Amino acid sequence: MPNFELFGTRSCPYTREMREWLEWKGYDYVEYDIEADREACARMISLSGGQRTVPILAEDGDVVQIGWQGRGCVVGV
């Protein structure tokens, strides 16, 4: 089973939508709130090449999706 990481924020509704999709698919994942966790924020920025739009989904350390269905929230971190 792939190792998914979901980087998002509580304030972004698209993070919730991506979380619900991951749960519906039955995927195991770790979720990070980048506004509350500075280390996770730094990891997200590093993985994504500086991207500041959430949610970001990474699989096995590689970004596979930015935003949810073409929508996302820009964070000023």
BAVEXMAR-710424 format. One record per atom (N, C-alpha, C, O): residue in three letters; atom name; x, y, z. Coordinates in nm, 4 decimals. Atoms other than C-alpha are relative to their C-alpha. Layout:
Ala|CA|X|Y|Z;
...
This chain:
Met|N|0.0851|-0.1185|0.0000;
Met|CA|0.0000|0.0000|0.0000;
Met|C|0.0891|0.1241|0.0000;
Met|O|0.1842|0.1310|0.0778;
Pro|N|-0.0824|-0.1212|0.0053;
Pro|CA|0.1429|0.3418|-0.0898;
Pro|C|-0.0017|0.0781|0.1307;
Pro|O|-0.0952|0.0692|0.2102;
Asn|N|-0.0131|-0.0846|-0.1177;
Asn|CA|0.2587|0.5795|0.1774;
Asn|C|-0.0395|0.1416|-0.0397;
Asn|O|0.0386|0.2108|-0.1050;
Phe|N|0.0491|-0.1321|0.0355;
Phe|CA|0.0504|0.8978|0.1403;
Phe|C|0.0190|0.0973|0.1147;
Phe|O|0.0047|0.0626|0.2319;
Glu|N|-0.0053|-0.1099|-0.0949;
Glu|CA|0.1079|1.2297|0.3120;
Glu|C|-0.0888|0.1106|-0.0551;
Glu|O|-0.0771|0.1490|-0.1714;
Leu|N|0.0903|-0.1077|0.0374;
Leu|CA|-0.1597|1.4986|0.3040;
Leu|C|0.0425|0.1254|0.0751;
Leu|O|0.0385|0.1296|0.1981;
Phe|N|-0.0389|-0.1277|-0.0575;
Phe|CA|-0.0378|1.8535|0.3620;
Phe|C|-0.1128|0.0987|-0.0256;
Phe|O|-0.1521|0.1205|-0.1402;
Gly|N|0.1100|-0.0945|0.0160;
Gly|CA|-0.3121|2.1057|0.4262;
Gly|C|-0.0141|0.0877|0.1223;
Gly|O|0.0774|0.1004|0.2037;
Thr|N|0.0320|-0.0839|-0.1162;
Thr|CA|-0.4763|2.3380|0.6755;
Thr|C|-0.1443|-0.0245|0.0399;
Thr|O|-0.2266|-0.0672|-0.0411;
Arg|N|0.1386|0.0121|-0.0459;
Arg|CA|-0.7883|2.3291|0.8874;
Arg|C|-0.0887|0.1037|-0.0676;
Arg|O|-0.2078|0.0800|-0.0875;
Ser|N|0.0796|-0.1088|0.0571;
Ser|CA|-0.8990|2.6567|0.7273;
Ser|C|-0.0322|-0.0200|-0.1488;
Ser|O|-0.1152|0.0528|-0.2032;
Cys|N|0.0236|0.0230|0.1429;
Cys|CA|-0.8925|2.5190|0.3706;
Cys|C|-0.1002|-0.1145|-0.0196;
Cys|O|-0.0702|-0.2285|0.0161;
Pro|N|0.1005|0.1057|0.0171;
Pro|CA|-1.2108|2.3266|0.2784;
Pro|C|0.0442|-0.1108|-0.0950;
Pro|O|-0.0071|-0.2225|-0.0872;
Tyr|N|-0.0450|0.1011|0.0960;
Tyr|CA|-1.0283|2.1432|-0.0011;
Tyr|C|0.0867|-0.1063|0.0668;
Tyr|O|0.0968|-0.2190|0.0182;
Thr|N|-0.0732|0.1003|-0.0782;
Thr|CA|-0.8059|1.9735|0.2562;
Thr|C|-0.0988|-0.1051|0.0501;
Thr|O|-0.0721|-0.2250|0.0414;
Arg|N|0.1027|0.0923|-0.0487;
Arg|CA|-1.1205|1.8208|0.4069;
Arg|C|-0.0507|-0.0888|-0.1128;
Arg|O|-0.0696|-0.2089|-0.0935;
Glu|N|0.0501|0.0788|0.1129;
Glu|CA|-1.2435|1.7111|0.0637;
Glu|C|0.1010|-0.1063|-0.0428;
Glu|O|0.0628|-0.2189|-0.0746;
Met|N|-0.1009|0.0989|0.0375;
Met|CA|-0.9140|1.5409|-0.0177;
Met|C|0.0091|-0.1092|0.1066;
Met|O|0.0245|-0.2268|0.0734;
Arg|N|-0.0010|0.0969|-0.1097;
Arg|CA|-0.9131|1.3722|0.3251;
Arg|C|-0.1160|-0.0986|-0.0158;
Arg|O|-0.0975|-0.2195|-0.0019;
Glu|N|0.1178|0.0856|0.0173;
Glu|CA|-1.2657|1.2400|0.2631;
Glu|C|0.0192|-0.0955|-0.1173;
Glu|O|-0.0215|-0.2114|-0.1097;
Trp|N|-0.0264|0.0857|0.1152;
Trp|CA|-1.1589|1.1059|-0.0772;
Trp|C|0.0977|-0.1118|0.0367;
Trp|O|0.0763|-0.2277|0.0012;
Leu|N|-0.0981|0.1007|-0.0421;
Leu|CA|-0.8554|0.9291|0.0731;
Leu|C|-0.0660|-0.1065|0.0877;
Leu|O|-0.0392|-0.2256|0.0723;
Glu|N|0.0695|0.0949|-0.0871;
Glu|CA|-1.0763|0.7708|0.3390;
Glu|C|-0.0975|-0.0862|-0.0795;
Glu|O|-0.1079|-0.2064|-0.0552;
Trp|N|0.0937|0.0743|0.0837;
Trp|CA|-1.3392|0.6710|0.0805;
Trp|C|0.0727|-0.1079|-0.0799;
Trp|O|0.0219|-0.2188|-0.0965;
Lys|N|-0.0802|0.0968|0.0749;
Lys|CA|-1.0657|0.5002|-0.1240;
Lys|C|0.0635|-0.1055|0.0904;
Lys|O|0.1109|-0.2080|0.0414;
Gly|N|-0.0583|0.0950|-0.0936;
Gly|CA|-0.9424|0.3232|0.1901;
Gly|C|0.1512|0.0110|0.0124;
Gly|O|0.2165|-0.0821|0.0596;
Tyr|N|-0.1443|-0.0184|-0.0067;
Tyr|CA|-0.5898|0.4668|0.1670;
Tyr|C|0.0445|0.0367|0.1409;
Tyr|O|-0.0229|0.1111|0.2121;
Asp|N|-0.0656|-0.0420|-0.1232;
Asp|CA|-0.3650|0.4916|0.4692;
Asp|C|0.0798|0.1257|-0.0311;
Asp|O|0.1465|0.1341|-0.1343;
Tyr|N|-0.0717|-0.1247|0.0233;
Tyr|CA|-0.2206|0.8394|0.5044;
Tyr|C|0.0292|0.0687|0.1331;
Tyr|O|-0.0317|0.0389|0.2358;
Val|N|-0.0320|-0.0853|-0.1136;
Val|CA|-0.0656|1.0850|0.7457;
Val|C|-0.0360|0.1412|-0.0420;
Val|O|-0.0005|0.1852|-0.1513;
Glu|N|0.0411|-0.1364|0.0324;
Glu|CA|-0.2129|1.4331|0.7580;
Glu|C|0.0775|0.1000|0.0844;
Glu|O|0.0999|0.0792|0.2037;
Tyr|N|-0.0730|-0.1068|-0.0681;
Tyr|CA|-0.0223|1.7479|0.8467;
Tyr|C|-0.0730|0.1319|-0.0196;
Tyr|O|-0.1139|0.1652|-0.1309;
Asp|N|0.0522|-0.1365|0.0068;
Asp|CA|-0.1637|2.0909|0.9282;
Asp|C|0.1212|0.0917|-0.0038;
Asp|O|0.1864|0.1140|0.0982;
Ile|N|-0.1250|-0.0746|0.0158;
Ile|CA|0.1123|2.3100|0.7910;
Ile|C|0.0000|0.1334|0.0731;
Ile|O|0.1062|0.1919|0.0942;
Glu|N|0.0042|-0.1227|-0.0782;
Glu|CA|-0.0095|2.6152|0.9813;
Glu|C|0.0383|-0.0257|0.1453;
Glu|O|0.0873|0.0642|0.2135;
Ala|N|-0.0298|0.0350|-0.1388;
Ala|CA|0.0369|2.4337|1.3122;
Ala|C|0.1330|-0.0734|0.0158;
Ala|O|0.1873|-0.0799|0.1261;
Asp|N|-0.1208|0.0833|-0.0059;
Asp|CA|0.3426|2.2227|1.2266;
Asp|C|0.1046|0.0550|-0.0966;
Asp|O|0.0991|0.0281|-0.2165;
Arg|N|-0.1022|-0.0648|0.0830;
Arg|CA|0.6434|2.4187|1.0989;
Arg|C|0.0903|-0.1000|-0.0713;
Arg|O|0.1321|-0.0750|-0.1844;
Glu|N|-0.0827|0.1022|0.0658;
Glu|CA|0.8469|2.1045|1.0254;
Glu|C|-0.0728|-0.0585|-0.1212;
Glu|O|-0.0127|-0.0796|-0.2265;
Ala|N|0.0791|0.0517|0.1121;
Ala|CA|0.5654|1.9685|0.8083;
Ala|C|-0.0081|0.1035|-0.1115;
Ala|O|-0.0034|0.0683|-0.2293;
Cys|N|0.0032|-0.1071|0.0990;
Cys|CA|0.5421|2.3059|0.6339;
Cys|C|0.1302|0.0022|-0.0800;
Cys|O|0.1280|0.0110|-0.2028;
Ala|N|-0.1298|-0.0001|0.0675;
Ala|CA|0.9134|2.3004|0.5551;
Ala|C|0.0133|-0.1222|-0.0911;
Ala|O|0.0679|-0.1115|-0.2009;
Arg|N|-0.0057|0.1216|0.0825;
Arg|CA|0.8832|1.9406|0.4258;
Arg|C|-0.0858|0.0158|-0.1248;
Arg|O|-0.0441|-0.0220|-0.2343;
Met|N|0.0891|-0.0215|0.1140;
Met|CA|0.5881|2.0340|0.2031;
Met|C|0.0656|0.0922|-0.1024;
Met|O|0.0639|0.0627|-0.2220;
Ile|N|-0.0637|-0.0950|0.0906;
Ile|CA|0.7744|2.3311|0.0551;
Ile|C|0.1180|-0.0655|-0.0715;
Ile|O|0.1398|-0.0421|-0.1904;
Ser|N|-0.1140|0.0695|0.0596;
Ser|CA|1.0810|2.1154|-0.0046;
Ser|C|-0.0459|-0.1021|-0.1042;
Ser|O|0.0089|-0.1072|-0.2143;
Leu|N|0.0498|0.1022|0.0929;
Leu|CA|0.8857|1.8303|-0.1678;
Leu|C|-0.0602|0.0607|-0.1258;
Leu|O|-0.0468|0.0061|-0.2354;
Ser|N|0.0773|-0.0569|0.1106;
Ser|CA|0.6816|2.0617|-0.3869;
Ser|C|0.0746|0.1067|-0.0790;
Ser|O|0.0178|0.1664|-0.1705;
Gly|N|-0.0761|-0.1009|0.0719;
Gly|CA|0.9579|2.2941|-0.5043;
Gly|C|-0.0455|0.1415|0.0302;
Gly|O|-0.0364|0.2300|-0.0549;
Gly|N|0.0392|-0.1341|-0.0425;
Gly|CA|0.8242|2.5908|-0.3099;
Gly|C|-0.1485|0.0295|-0.0092;
Gly|O|-0.1909|0.1420|0.0170;
Gln|N|0.1443|-0.0183|0.0149;
Gln|CA|0.4529|2.5405|-0.3702;
Gln|C|-0.0632|0.0423|0.1326;
Gln|O|-0.0265|-0.0091|0.2383;
Arg|N|0.0703|-0.0466|-0.1198;
Arg|CA|0.2249|2.7227|-0.1233;
Arg|C|-0.1513|-0.0107|-0.0153;
Arg|O|-0.2266|0.0581|0.0537;
Thr|N|0.1418|0.0283|0.0168;
Thr|CA|-0.1115|2.5978|-0.2451;
Thr|C|-0.0287|-0.1342|0.0657;
Thr|O|0.0418|-0.2320|0.0405;
Val|N|0.0394|0.1243|-0.0649;
Val|CA|-0.2815|2.3340|-0.0313;
Val|C|-0.1415|-0.0351|-0.0437;
Val|O|-0.2166|0.0539|-0.0835;
Pro|N|-0.0775|0.1112|-0.0524;
Pro|CA|-0.3830|2.0633|-0.0165;
Pro|C|0.1021|-0.0518|-0.1011;
Pro|O|0.0899|-0.0326|-0.2221;
Ile|N|-0.1007|0.0689|0.0801;
Ile|CA|-0.0804|1.8769|-0.1428;
Ile|C|0.0029|-0.1444|0.0452;
Ile|O|0.0090|-0.1733|0.1647;
Leu|N|-0.0063|0.1424|-0.0289;
Leu|CA|-0.0757|1.4997|-0.1652;
Leu|C|0.1316|-0.0550|-0.0524;
Leu|O|0.1653|-0.0381|-0.1696;
Ala|N|-0.1258|0.0642|0.0384;
Ala|CA|0.2550|1.3148|-0.1685;
Ala|C|-0.0139|-0.1505|0.0184;
Ala|O|-0.0754|-0.1975|0.1141;
Glu|N|-0.0006|0.1460|-0.0070;
Glu|CA|0.2993|0.9442|-0.2357;
Glu|C|0.1444|-0.0457|-0.0025;
Glu|O|0.2185|-0.0192|-0.0972;
Asp|N|-0.1374|0.0494|-0.0131;
Asp|CA|0.6193|0.7801|-0.1194;
Asp|C|0.1030|0.1111|-0.0225;
Asp|O|0.2062|0.0885|-0.0857;
Gly|N|-0.0941|-0.1107|0.0067;
Gly|CA|0.7881|1.1213|-0.0970;
Gly|C|-0.0041|0.0839|-0.1261;
Gly|O|0.0744|0.1778|-0.1399;
Asp|N|0.0137|-0.0772|0.1235;
Asp|CA|0.6797|1.2506|-0.4398;
Asp|C|-0.1381|0.0646|-0.0053;
Asp|O|-0.2385|-0.0007|0.0230;
Val|N|0.1280|-0.0692|0.0124;
Val|CA|0.4084|1.5117|-0.4933;
Val|C|-0.0761|-0.0586|-0.1183;
Val|O|-0.0244|-0.0649|-0.2298;
Val|N|0.0830|0.0572|0.1058;
Val|CA|0.1259|1.3531|-0.6916;
Val|C|-0.1216|0.0879|-0.0306;
Val|O|-0.1874|0.0705|-0.1331;
Gln|N|0.1139|-0.0876|0.0255;
Gln|CA|-0.1389|1.6232|-0.6575;
Gln|C|0.0150|0.1283|0.0800;
Gln|O|0.0514|0.1265|0.1976;
Ile|N|0.0043|-0.1300|-0.0655;
Ile|CA|-0.1573|1.9935|-0.5786;
Ile|C|-0.1409|0.0533|-0.0184;
Ile|O|-0.1897|0.0653|-0.1307;
Gly|N|0.1386|-0.0442|0.0043;
Gly|CA|-0.5017|2.1229|-0.4903;
Gly|C|-0.0941|-0.1192|-0.0102;
Gly|O|-0.0516|-0.2343|-0.0212;
Trp|N|0.1016|0.1041|0.0105;
Trp|CA|-0.8255|1.9306|-0.5071;
Trp|C|-0.0930|0.0358|-0.1146;
Trp|O|-0.1637|0.1364|-0.1084;
Gln|N|0.0841|-0.0188|0.1172;
Gln|CA|-1.0030|1.9042|-0.8423;
Gln|C|0.0125|0.1412|-0.0554;
Gln|O|-0.0870|0.2060|-0.0877;
Gly|N|-0.0268|-0.1310|0.0572;
Gly|CA|-0.8390|2.2230|-0.9652;
Gly|C|-0.0146|0.1166|0.0946;
Gly|O|0.0011|0.2319|0.0543;
Arg|N|0.0182|-0.1066|-0.0979;
Arg|CA|-0.9018|2.4176|-0.6466;
Arg|C|0.0964|-0.0187|0.1150;
Arg|O|0.1350|-0.1310|0.1475;
Gly|N|-0.0888|0.0063|-0.1151;
Gly|CA|-0.6781|2.5021|-0.3558;
Gly|C|-0.0012|0.1310|0.0741;
Gly|O|-0.0635|0.2278|0.0304;
Cys|N|-0.0132|-0.1201|-0.0819;
Cys|CA|-0.5981|2.7563|-0.0889;
Cys|C|0.1466|0.0375|0.0043;
Cys|O|0.2321|-0.0474|0.0298;
Val|N|-0.1378|-0.0483|-0.0081;
Val|CA|-0.2843|2.9674|-0.1011;
Val|C|0.0253|0.0405|0.1447;
Val|O|-0.0519|0.1159|0.2039;
Val|N|-0.0335|-0.0311|-0.1382;
Val|CA|-0.1167|2.9880|0.2374;
Val|C|0.1254|0.0858|0.0038;
Val|O|0.2173|0.0682|-0.0763;
Gly|N|-0.1150|-0.0888|-0.0144;
Gly|CA|0.1257|3.2537|0.3482;
Gly|C|0.0886|-0.0436|0.1133;
Gly|O|0.0944|0.0218|0.2174;
Val|N|-0.0867|0.0535|-0.1056;
Val|CA|0.3703|3.0460|0.5476;
Val|C|0.1452|0.0277|-0.0320;
Val|O|0.2337|-0.0097|0.0450;
